[in-house]
Amino acid sequence: MIKDVKELAELVTADASLQIIFDEFGRNLGHFLCEFMRIDKPEVVVLGGNIVKAQSLFLHQTEKILAEANKPVLLKLAILGEEAPLMGAASLWKAKQVNSILALD
């Protein structure tokens, strides 16, 4: 049994047939982003989490789907990994606190 993405990514070098899983993930992510972009029209999409460590195995498929759908967007990889959402939430909270204090002055 494979416990996580890291273990699966490590196995790809020994068994190239496992690349199919990452290819499918990349295509599915591309289709998801196309729908997201149709609605929100972002200029940049930041991908985060531990899956980003395996980006060399799937990101080319994601970019291919976006190109075929004519949905140009800058894809950036979060460097904070699993901590990115927590750091973003904390910075948003801090900014609201600062704005509240400034509003009182």
N, C-alpha and C positions, 0 to 999 in steps of 0.2 A: 504494500500500500504506500502511495506517495502522499506525504503529509502536507507539502506546501509548494508554492511556485518555485522557490529556490531549488528545492530538490528536483523538481521536474526539469528546470532549466539545466541543471548539472547533468541530467540523464540524456539530454538532447545530443551532447557530444558523443556519447556511446551508442545511441540509437536514433539515427536521423529521422526515423518514421515519427518520432514524437514531435517533430517540427510542425506536423499537421495541426496539432492542438494550438500552438502559438499562432499559426497562420489564420486559423479560424477565429481566434480571439482578436487578432488584429483587424480582420475584416468586420467582425461584429462591432468592434469599437468604432471603426470608420463609419459604419451605417448609423450607429447611435449618434455620433458627432454630427453627421449630416442633418439628422432630424433636429438636434439641438441647435445647430447653426441656422437652420431655416427659421426657427422661432426667435432666437436671441441675437443672432448675427454678431458674435464676438470677434474681436480682432486677434485675440490670443487665447489659446486653450492650454492650461497648465495640467499636466498629468502627474499624479503623485502616488504615493504608496509604494509598497515593496515591489509591485509589478514593474515599476520603472527600471528596476535593476536588471530586468530581462528585456529591456526595450530593443536590443539588437535582434531579438527573436521574433518580434511582432510589429514593430513600428512601421516598417516598410510596407506592410499590408494595409495598415491604417492610412498611411499617406497615399497609397495607390487608390484606395476607395474615395478619399477626399478629392484627389485629382480627377478621377473619372466622373465624379458628380459636380465638378467645377465649383468646389467649395474651398477656395483658398483661405487658409488660416495658419497662423504661426503656432506651431506646437512647441511648447517648452516643457522641460522635465524639472519637476520640483527637486531641489537638492536636500530638502529636509526629510524626505521619505515619509514614514508613518507619523512623524511629528508635525507635518505641515498643517493639517486641519486644526490641531490644537493651538499652534502658533498663530494661525490666522484668526481664530476665535478670540484668543487673548489680546491680540493687537486691536481688533475691532472693539472689544470691551474697553481697553485702555483709551482708545480714541474717543469713545462716547463719554468716558469719565472726564477726560480733559475738556471736551466740549461743554459738558455740564458745568464744570468749574468756571470756565471762561464766560459762560452765559450768566453766571451769578455776579461777576465783577461789574 
